[in-house]
Amino acid sequence: MRVLGIETSCDETSAAVVEGHRDDVALRSLVILSQDVHRLFGGVVPELASRAHLTSVVPVVRRALDDAGVGVRDLDAVAVTHAPGLVGALLVGVSYGKALAHAAGVPLVGAHHMEGHLFATALEHADATPPFTALLVSGGHTLLLDVAAWGDYRLLGATRDDAAGEAFDKVAKLLGLPYPGGRHIERLARTGTPDRHRFARPMVRANQTPADADYYDVSFSGLKTAVLHAVRRAEAEGADALDAERPHLARGFQDALIETLVEKTYRAARAFDRRRVVLGGGVACNGALVAAMRRRLEPRGATVFAPTPRLATDNAAMIARAGLFRLERGETADLSLNAYATLPMPGLVDERRTGRAEWRAGAASG
């Protein structure tokens, strides 16, 4: 099977070709064109993103096909992100994907962006396959999942406010750092002192049990507010004082966020007895997060898999891979395929509502 993937959910226009069957899949090409214009505004401007996709999608797809050495007629399917994301941006990819699939006479597959992130790491690590615990951390999402099999997903925890990547961006803005903020905070934090600003680890308490509603969930709005107050205290002492505190504030914030994510992931892996942990999403680029996850989980017999930055960011390789999985299950779309800002991941069961996550965690810890 050879699948072309198209990704336009936010501010990257991307196309890729994958080829293979089941878990034996190879990446033949990947093109990612990032929209730098949003840095001027400190965040993504939806209208500008849509217009940029319009001018970029055709040459990006052509380049991906050329790099793979294939033509449109050599494809077995076209997979395109149709949810979640910025609707205007998604519609560019969906509309073009429909036209291309129709013209080529091949099936069209609608791919879920977050399911794509689940598959991304497997393109680089052959063993990053179910069953595993998954932590998906990006600018718009923070999801903790138990993945028993591809297509069988149990939502254990999620953010109740800011996503992890969103928290990085907001704190970076408080510290006067460029957008997107994740890599700038990580770089600044390397020179910071870990104990100078020790912020509370949100929703992490020693007396928590699996019966607690926040056992797996995360919340970062309070952490962001704590950083804001620390910044204001430093500003009150003068500009030089704030400059001196920036590395320590970045370190304190990053440590608090990472330790929270690591603890929640450890709980899930232990409760479901998973020996593999897979990270996905743009925040999975953070080297401190990956290192902390490995320090906590590998001594306990779990292997942590993380994608390289190229496959952690929004990209079409993961969409093509998720599309291949859906294609092999016989799940295709017609020309009525639409774009959605929000949409549950296919095959997802919210165990926070059913109570099964708490029961299983209790059984495992007892």
Secondary structure, 3 states (H helix, E strand, C coil): CEEEEEECCCCEEEEEEEEEECCEEEEEEEEEEECHHHHHHCCCCHHHHHHHHHHHHHHHHHHHHHHHCCCHHHCCEEEEEEECCCHHHHHHHHHHHHHHHHHHCCCEEEEEHHHHHHHHHHHCCCCCCCCEEEEEECCCCEEEEEEEECCEEEEEEEECCCCHHHHHHHHHHHCCCCCCCHHHHHHHHCCCCCCCCCCCCCCCCCCCCCCCCCCCCECCHHHHHHHHHHHHHHHHCCHHHHHHHHHHHHHHHHHHHHHHHHHHHHHHHHHCCCCEEEEECHHHHCHHHHHHHHHHHHHHCCEEECCCHHHHCCCHHHHHHHHHHHHHCCCCECCCCCCCCCCCCCCEEEHHHHCHHHHHHHHHHC
